[in-house]
Amino acid sequence: MTRTDHAPDLTVALFAGVVPPDGEEPLAQAAGAALARAGYALRHGGYNGLMEAAARGAAPHGVPVTAITLADRPDWGAFNPFVTATVHAPTMAERLHAYLDDADLVVAKLTLFTATRDFRRFDRELHADLANPWLVRARQAARALGESRGWSRWIASDVNRALVIVLSGFRDGESIRYSELFPALRVRGLPVVRTAEVLDRPGLFADDRAPAVDRWLERKLDGMPTGIHRAVEAWVRTLLDGGPRSEPRSRHTAWAYLGEIRPVLLEWSSRYDHLREVTREDIIAVRDAATGKQRESRIVALRSLFRHAKKNGQIFRNPTIRIRVPRQTGGVLQALVQADIDEAIAAASTPDVRLIVALAAVHAARPKMIRTMQLEDVDLGNRRITVGGHRPPTQPLAEHGQPPPADHPEDRRRTRPGWQALDHPCHPQPHRHPGTAPR
């Protein structure tokens, strides 16, 4: 390890980003080491990213590493571990003065903002450049894509207009962001999705929209302290994306789990800063406050959350262990009275409705099963019907002119008046004896 022989007489002020691009931290560390060897003391913001990398390179050489920050921003976090002195300025102007006053060298690596182009001000007569090579290439890609997709001439014309708007002033190295594309095209009624697809073909499109999952999580976790927020977000993302030893769950499961326990988490957020503060008594109180199916669903979701937090070292003890939920007893099935059966038959006045009634009453088909049923599900030759992917072995398809199946007792007519109308709702003719041909 090399050190300077005396206190450095020179000072370098470093402006750098907290979230550096990939591959730039080693360069910042090498730059900090080179400046320190040259006898420069380091002034920087004091936080992580490129600032920490430069401080890491300078610290082994024994030069002062000073952090200059604002006095009223403790939420910016802790300084990096290489800081040897601190300056807390009351205003941003005084912070800049502390940075630059007496500095012998200024090194800046800043991305202050990315200018956003406003294509809504485009005027074809003033701004159109039909000879732009990128526009020519994109129009050729749009023509090929439109032919393969079967675009009408109106759609092709609208996409062409959109490309002229966004690519007339385009230069090499740029990209068209969604946040620039959407307002300009939407106000003119031009297709956004198709234009973005064309721009993506030559690599000119940059989708800067926040993922829908991120927006949803931000809304759902708003108001929770950092400790709870981080643990719950990591759990939900593991449910959605899976983990090293877990398969991803369906999106509906993640939505249902978080929606079930969100009121509980918000209530805990008013008392606790982290999930490790939640006790077994809190879980029991949550269980006893709910009833029916909600009680079981809430405990299942909490078990999943705390199991994940324990597995990842976010809590020391799982408070949901050995907390049982009484099993829910099934409801008592009530038999239909004759008046209900007559009402259902009277309401089925058209063939399609009578078919729905037959599927529901005879074959116990749920609404989704009926909606998704295909013609291939009916096997007229073998008098069988497939309901919900299952072919009941004991429930053959009722056929007009045939007697009741053998597994149904003959006294069904006597014990269940109206059964024949339910078995044959599409053909309400009188029942024929075996061997009688239909007219």
C-alpha positions as CSV (number, residue, x, y, z in Angstrom):
1,M,0.0,0.0,0.0
2,T,1.4,3.4,-0.9
3,R,0.7,6.6,1.0
4,T,1.5,10.2,0.4
5,D,4.3,11.4,2.5
6,H,2.5,14.6,3.7
7,A,-0.9,16.1,3.7
8,P,-1.9,16.7,0.1
9,D,-1.8,20.3,-1.2
10,L,-4.3,19.7,-4.0
11,T,-8.0,19.0,-4.0
12,V,-10.2,17.4,-6.6
13,A,-14.0,17.8,-6.6
14,L,-15.9,14.8,-8.0
15,F,-19.4,15.0,-9.4
16,A,-20.7,11.5,-10.2
17,G,-23.9,9.5,-10.2
18,V,-25.4,7.3,-7.6
19,V,-26.6,4.7,-10.1
20,P,-23.7,4.3,-12.6
21,P,-23.9,2.6,-15.9
22,D,-22.6,-1.0,-16.1
23,G,-18.8,-1.2,-16.1
24,E,-18.0,2.3,-15.0
25,E,-17.3,1.6,-11.3
26,P,-13.9,0.0,-11.9
27,L,-13.0,3.1,-14.0
28,A,-14.0,5.4,-11.2
29,Q,-12.0,3.4,-8.7
30,A,-8.9,3.6,-10.9
31,A,-9.4,7.3,-11.4
32,G,-9.6,7.8,-7.6
33,A,-6.5,5.8,-7.0
34,A,-4.6,7.8,-9.8
35,L,-5.6,11.1,-8.4
36,A,-4.7,10.1,-4.8
37,R,-1.2,9.0,-6.0
38,A,-0.9,12.4,-7.7
39,G,-1.5,14.0,-4.3
40,Y,-5.1,15.1,-4.6
41,A,-7.5,15.0,-1.7
42,L,-11.0,13.9,-2.7
43,R,-14.2,15.9,-2.2
44,H,-17.4,14.1,-3.2
45,G,-21.1,13.7,-2.3
46,G,-20.2,10.8,0.1
47,Y,-22.7,8.3,-1.0
48,N,-22.6,5.2,-3.2
49,G,-22.2,4.5,-6.9
50,L,-19.3,6.2,-8.7
51,M,-18.6,8.4,-5.7
52,E,-18.0,5.3,-3.5
53,A,-15.9,3.7,-6.2
54,A,-13.6,6.7,-6.5
55,A,-13.3,6.9,-2.7
56,R,-12.5,3.2,-2.5
57,G,-9.6,3.9,-4.9
58,A,-8.3,6.9,-3.1
59,A,-8.6,5.7,0.5
60,P,-5.7,3.2,0.5
61,H,-3.3,6.1,-0.4
62,G,-4.1,8.0,2.8
63,V,-5.6,11.1,1.3
64,P,-8.5,12.9,3.0
65,V,-11.9,11.8,1.6
66,T,-14.5,14.5,2.4
67,A,-18.3,14.1,2.0
68,I,-20.2,17.2,1.2
69,T,-24.0,17.0,1.6
70,L,-27.0,18.9,2.8
71,A,-27.8,19.2,6.5
72,D,-31.5,18.5,6.2
73,R,-31.4,15.3,4.1
74,P,-30.9,12.3,6.4
75,D,-33.1,10.3,4.1
76,W,-30.3,10.2,1.6
77,G,-28.8,7.4,3.7
78,A,-25.4,6.8,5.3
79,F,-22.1,7.8,3.8
80,N,-19.8,5.2,2.2
81,P,-17.3,3.7,4.6
82,F,-14.3,5.5,3.0
83,V,-15.3,9.0,4.2
84,T,-12.8,10.6,6.6
85,A,-14.5,14.1,7.0
86,T,-17.9,15.5,6.5
87,V,-19.4,18.9,5.6
88,H,-23.1,19.6,6.0
89,A,-24.2,22.6,4.1
90,P,-27.6,24.3,4.9
91,T,-28.5,25.0,1.2
92,M,-27.7,23.6,-2.2
93,A,-25.8,26.8,-3.2
94,E,-23.5,26.6,-0.1
95,R,-23.0,22.9,-0.9
96,L,-21.8,23.8,-4.4
97,H,-19.5,26.5,-2.9
98,A,-18.0,23.9,-0.5
99,Y,-17.4,21.6,-3.5
100,L,-15.8,24.2,-5.7
101,D,-14.1,26.7,-3.5
102,D,-10.3,26.2,-3.5
103,A,-10.7,23.1,-5.7
104,D,-7.7,22.6,-8.0
105,L,-9.5,20.1,-10.3
106,V,-13.1,19.3,-11.0
107,V,-14.1,15.9,-12.4
108,A,-17.7,15.5,-13.5
109,K,-19.6,12.5,-14.7
110,L,-23.2,13.7,-14.8
111,T,-26.4,12.8,-16.5
112,L,-28.6,15.7,-15.4
113,F,-31.6,15.0,-17.6
114,T,-32.4,13.6,-21.0
115,A,-34.1,16.1,-23.2
116,T,-37.6,15.1,-24.3
117,R,-38.7,15.9,-27.8
118,D,-42.2,17.3,-28.3
119,F,-43.5,15.8,-31.5
120,R,-46.9,17.4,-31.0
121,R,-45.5,20.7,-32.5
122,F,-44.6,18.9,-35.7
123,D,-45.6,20.8,-38.9
124,R,-45.3,18.7,-42.0
125,E,-44.7,21.8,-44.3
126,L,-41.9,23.1,-42.0
127,H,-40.3,20.0,-40.5
128,A,-40.8,17.0,-42.8
129,D,-37.6,15.5,-44.2
130,L,-38.7,12.7,-46.5
131,A,-35.1,12.0,-47.5
132,N,-34.0,11.2,-44.0
133,P,-32.3,7.7,-44.4
134,W,-33.8,6.4,-41.2
135,L,-37.3,7.5,-42.3
136,V,-36.8,5.8,-45.7
137,R,-35.7,2.6,-44.0
138,A,-38.6,2.6,-41.5
139,R,-41.1,3.2,-44.3
140,Q,-39.7,0.2,-46.1
141,A,-40.1,-1.9,-42.9
142,A,-43.6,-0.6,-42.4
143,R,-44.5,-1.7,-46.0
144,A,-43.2,-5.2,-45.5
145,L,-44.9,-5.5,-42.1
146,G,-48.2,-4.2,-43.4
147,E,-48.1,-6.8,-46.3
148,S,-47.5,-9.6,-43.9
149,R,-50.1,-8.5,-41.5
150,G,-52.8,-7.6,-44.0
151,W,-53.0,-3.9,-43.1
152,S,-55.6,-1.9,-44.9
153,R,-54.5,1.1,-46.9
154,W,-55.9,3.4,-44.2
155,I,-53.8,1.8,-41.5
156,A,-50.7,1.8,-43.7
157,S,-51.3,5.5,-44.5
158,D,-51.6,6.4,-40.8
159,V,-48.4,4.5,-39.9
160,N,-46.6,6.3,-42.7
161,R,-47.8,9.7,-41.4
162,A,-46.6,8.7,-37.9
163,L,-43.2,7.7,-39.1
164,V,-42.8,11.1,-40.9
165,I,-43.6,12.9,-37.7
166,V,-41.1,11.1,-35.5
167,L,-38.2,10.4,-37.9
168,S,-38.0,13.5,-40.0
169,G,-35.3,15.0,-37.7
170,F,-33.9,11.7,-36.5
171,R,-30.1,11.4,-36.2
172,D,-27.8,8.4,-35.7
173,G,-27.4,7.3,-32.1
174,E,-30.9,8.5,-31.0
175,S,-34.0,6.5,-30.0
176,I,-37.7,7.3,-30.0
177,R,-39.1,6.8,-26.5
178,Y,-42.6,5.7,-25.8
179,S,-43.2,8.8,-23.6
180,E,-42.4,11.0,-26.7
181,L,-44.3,8.8,-29.2
182,F,-47.6,8.4,-27.3
183,P,-48.8,12.0,-26.8
184,A,-47.8,13.1,-30.3
185,L,-49.7,10.2,-32.1
186,R,-52.6,10.0,-29.8
187,V,-53.6,13.6,-30.2
188,R,-53.6,13.0,-34.0
189,G,-55.5,9.7,-33.8
190,L,-52.6,7.7,-35.3
191,P,-51.7,4.1,-34.3
192,V,-49.2,4.0,-31.4
193,V,-48.7,0.3,-31.1
194,R,-48.2,-0.4,-34.8
195,T,-45.8,2.6,-35.2
196,A,-43.8,1.4,-32.2
197,E,-43.6,-2.1,-33.7
198,V,-42.2,-0.6,-37.0
199,L,-39.7,1.5,-35.1
200,D,-38.6,-1.5,-33.1
201,R,-37.6,-3.4,-36.3
202,P,-34.5,-1.3,-37.0
203,G,-33.9,-0.8,-33.2
204,L,-35.1,2.8,-33.0
205,F,-37.7,2.4,-30.3
206,A,-37.1,2.6,-26.5
207,D,-40.0,1.5,-24.3
208,D,-39.6,3.7,-21.2
209,R,-42.9,2.8,-19.6
210,A,-42.8,1.5,-16.0
211,P,-43.9,-2.1,-15.9
212,A,-47.5,-2.6,-14.9
213,V,-46.4,-4.8,-11.9
214,D,-44.1,-2.0,-10.6
215,R,-47.0,0.5,-10.8
216,W,-49.3,-1.9,-9.1
217,L,-46.8,-2.6,-6.3
218,E,-46.2,1.1,-5.8
219,R,-49.9,1.7,-5.3
220,K,-50.5,-1.3,-3.0
221,L,-47.4,-0.7,-0.8
222,D,-47.8,3.0,-0.4
223,G,-47.9,4.1,3.2
224,M,-45.8,1.2,4.5
225,P,-42.5,1.8,6.3
226,T,-39.3,0.8,4.5
227,G,-38.7,-2.4,6.5
228,I,-42.2,-3.8,5.7
229,H,-42.2,-2.4,2.2
230,R,-39.0,-4.2,1.1
231,A,-40.0,-7.5,2.6
232,V,-43.5,-7.5,1.1
233,E,-42.2,-6.4,-2.3
234,A,-39.5,-9.2,-2.4
235,W,-42.2,-11.7,-1.5
236,V,-44.6,-10.6,-4.2
237,R,-41.9,-10.6,-6.8
238,T,-40.9,-14.1,-5.8
239,L,-44.5,-15.2,-6.2
240,L,-44.6,-13.6,-9.7
241,D,-41.1,-14.6,-11.0
242,G,-40.2,-17.6,-8.9
243,G,-37.0,-18.1,-6.9
244,P,-34.0,-20.4,-6.8
245,R,-36.1,-23.2,-5.3
246,S,-39.6,-22.1,-6.1
247,E,-41.8,-22.0,-9.2
248,P,-43.6,-18.8,-10.1
249,R,-47.2,-18.6,-9.1
250,S,-50.0,-17.3,-11.2
251,R,-50.5,-13.5,-11.2
252,H,-54.0,-14.0,-9.8
253,T,-52.5,-15.7,-6.8
254,A,-50.1,-12.8,-6.1
255,W,-52.9,-10.3,-6.5
256,A,-55.2,-12.3,-4.2
257,Y,-52.5,-12.8,-1.5
258,L,-51.5,-9.2,-1.3
259,G,-55.1,-7.9,-1.5
260,E,-56.1,-10.2,1.3
261,I,-53.4,-9.0,3.8
262,R,-52.9,-5.4,2.7
263,P,-55.3,-4.0,5.3
264,V,-53.4,-6.0,7.9
265,L,-50.0,-4.7,6.7
266,L,-51.3,-1.1,6.8
267,E,-52.6,-1.5,10.3
268,W,-49.2,-3.0,11.4
269,S,-47.4,-0.1,9.6
270,S,-48.9,2.3,12.2
271,R,-47.2,0.4,15.0
272,Y,-44.2,-1.3,13.5
273,D,-41.3,-0.5,11.3
274,H,-40.4,-4.0,10.3
275,L,-42.0,-7.5,10.0
276,R,-39.6,-8.8,12.7
277,E,-41.6,-6.8,15.2
278,V,-44.8,-8.8,14.5
279,T,-45.7,-11.3,17.2
280,R,-47.7,-14.5,17.4
281,E,-50.4,-12.5,19.3
282,D,-50.7,-10.2,16.3
283,I,-51.3,-13.1,14.0
284,I,-53.9,-14.7,16.3
285,A,-55.7,-11.3,16.5
286,V,-55.8,-11.1,12.7
287,R,-57.1,-14.7,12.5
288,D,-59.9,-14.0,15.1
289,A,-60.9,-10.8,13.5
290,A,-61.9,-12.6,10.3
291,T,-64.6,-15.1,9.7
292,G,-65.4,-17.8,7.2
293,K,-63.3,-18.3,4.1
294,Q,-61.5,-15.0,4.7
295,R,-60.0,-16.3,7.9
296,E,-58.4,-19.2,6.1
297,S,-57.3,-17.1,3.1
298,R,-55.7,-14.4,5.3
299,I,-53.7,-16.9,7.3
300,V,-52.5,-18.8,4.2
301,A,-51.2,-15.5,2.7
302,L,-49.5,-14.5,6.0
303,R,-47.8,-17.9,6.2
304,S,-46.5,-17.5,2.7
305,L,-45.2,-14.0,3.5
306,F,-43.4,-14.9,6.8
307,R,-42.1,-18.1,5.4
308,H,-40.4,-16.2,2.6
309,A,-39.1,-13.5,5.0
310,K,-37.6,-16.2,7.3
311,K,-36.0,-18.0,4.4
312,N,-34.3,-14.8,3.2
313,G,-33.1,-13.7,6.7
314,Q,-35.5,-10.7,7.0
315,I,-37.0,-12.0,10.2
316,F,-35.6,-14.1,13.0
317,R,-38.7,-16.1,13.9
318,N,-41.8,-17.0,11.9
319,P,-44.8,-16.0,14.1
320,T,-47.3,-18.0,11.9
321,I,-46.0,-21.4,13.0
322,R,-48.5,-23.7,14.6
323,I,-51.4,-21.3,14.3
324,R,-54.3,-23.4,13.1
325,V,-57.5,-22.4,11.4
326,P,-60.6,-24.4,12.0
327,R,-61.8,-26.2,8.9
328,Q,-64.9,-24.8,7.3
329,T,-67.8,-27.1,7.2
330,G,-69.6,-27.3,3.9
331,G,-73.0,-25.8,3.5
332,V,-76.1,-27.9,3.7
333,L,-77.5,-28.6,0.3
334,Q,-81.2,-27.6,0.0
335,A,-83.5,-29.7,-2.2
336,L,-85.4,-27.8,-4.9
337,V,-89.1,-27.7,-4.4
338,Q,-91.5,-28.3,-7.2
339,A,-92.3,-24.6,-7.5
340,D,-88.6,-23.8,-8.2
341,I,-88.4,-26.6,-10.9
342,D,-91.6,-25.3,-12.6
343,E,-90.3,-21.8,-12.6
344,A,-87.0,-22.8,-14.2
345,I,-88.8,-24.8,-16.9
346,A,-91.2,-21.9,-17.6
347,A,-88.3,-19.5,-17.9
348,A,-86.6,-21.7,-20.5
349,S,-88.7,-20.6,-23.4
350,T,-86.1,-20.9,-26.2
351,P,-84.0,-23.9,-27.3
352,D,-80.7,-22.3,-26.2
353,V,-82.0,-21.5,-22.8
354,R,-83.5,-25.0,-22.4
355,L,-80.1,-26.5,-23.4
356,I,-78.4,-24.4,-20.6
357,V,-81.0,-25.6,-18.1
358,A,-80.5,-29.2,-19.1
359,L,-76.7,-29.0,-18.8
360,A,-76.9,-27.3,-15.4
361,A,-79.7,-29.6,-14.0
362,V,-78.8,-33.0,-15.5
363,H,-75.0,-32.7,-15.9
364,A,-74.2,-30.2,-13.1
365,A,-72.4,-27.9,-15.5
366,R,-71.1,-24.7,-14.1
367,P,-71.5,-21.4,-16.1
368,K,-67.9,-21.4,-17.3
369,M,-68.2,-25.0,-18.4
370,I,-71.3,-24.1,-20.5
371,R,-69.6,-21.0,-22.0
372,T,-66.5,-23.0,-23.1
373,M,-68.3,-26.1,-24.4
374,Q,-67.5,-27.0,-28.0
375,L,-69.4,-29.2,-30.6
376,E,-66.6,-31.7,-30.3
377,D,-67.7,-32.3,-26.6
378,V,-70.9,-34.0,-27.8
379,D,-70.6,-37.6,-29.0
380,L,-74.0,-38.4,-30.5
381,G,-73.0,-41.8,-31.7
382,N,-72.1,-43.0,-28.2
383,R,-74.7,-40.8,-26.5
384,R,-72.0,-39.2,-24.3
385,I,-71.2,-35.6,-23.4
386,T,-67.9,-34.1,-22.1
387,V,-68.5,-31.4,-19.5
388,G,-65.6,-29.3,-18.2
389,G,-63.1,-31.7,-19.7
390,H,-64.6,-34.8,-18.0
391,R,-66.9,-37.4,-19.5
392,P,-69.2,-38.7,-16.8
393,P,-69.4,-42.5,-17.1
394,T,-72.8,-42.7,-15.5
395,Q,-74.5,-39.8,-17.1
396,P,-75.1,-40.5,-20.8
397,L,-76.5,-37.9,-23.0
398,A,-80.2,-37.8,-22.8
399,E,-81.8,-38.6,-26.2
400,H,-85.3,-37.8,-27.3
401,G,-87.3,-41.0,-27.6
402,Q,-85.2,-43.1,-25.2
403,P,-86.3,-44.3,-21.8
404,P,-84.5,-43.2,-18.6
405,P,-81.0,-44.7,-18.1
406,A,-80.9,-48.1,-16.4
407,D,-79.1,-46.6,-13.4
408,H,-82.1,-44.3,-12.7
409,P,-84.9,-46.1,-10.9
410,E,-88.3,-46.2,-12.5
411,D,-90.0,-44.6,-9.6
412,R,-88.1,-41.4,-10.3
413,R,-91.2,-40.2,-12.1
414,R,-93.2,-40.7,-9.0
415,T,-90.7,-39.3,-6.5
416,R,-89.5,-36.3,-8.6
417,P,-92.3,-34.8,-10.5
418,G,-91.1,-32.9,-13.5
419,W,-87.9,-34.9,-14.0
420,Q,-88.7,-35.7,-17.6
421,A,-89.0,-32.1,-18.4
422,L,-85.5,-31.5,-17.1
423,D,-84.1,-34.5,-18.9
424,H,-85.6,-33.4,-22.2
425,P,-85.9,-29.6,-22.1
426,C,-85.1,-29.2,-25.7
427,H,-87.9,-31.5,-26.9
428,P,-90.9,-31.2,-24.6
429,Q,-92.9,-33.9,-26.4
430,P,-94.5,-36.8,-24.5
431,H,-92.3,-39.7,-23.6
432,R,-92.4,-42.7,-26.0
433,H,-92.1,-46.3,-25.2
434,P,-89.0,-48.3,-26.4
435,G,-89.1,-49.1,-30.1
436,T,-91.3,-46.2,-31.1
437,A,-89.7,-44.2,-33.9
438,P,-89.9,-40.4,-33.8
439,R,-92.2,-38.8,-36.2
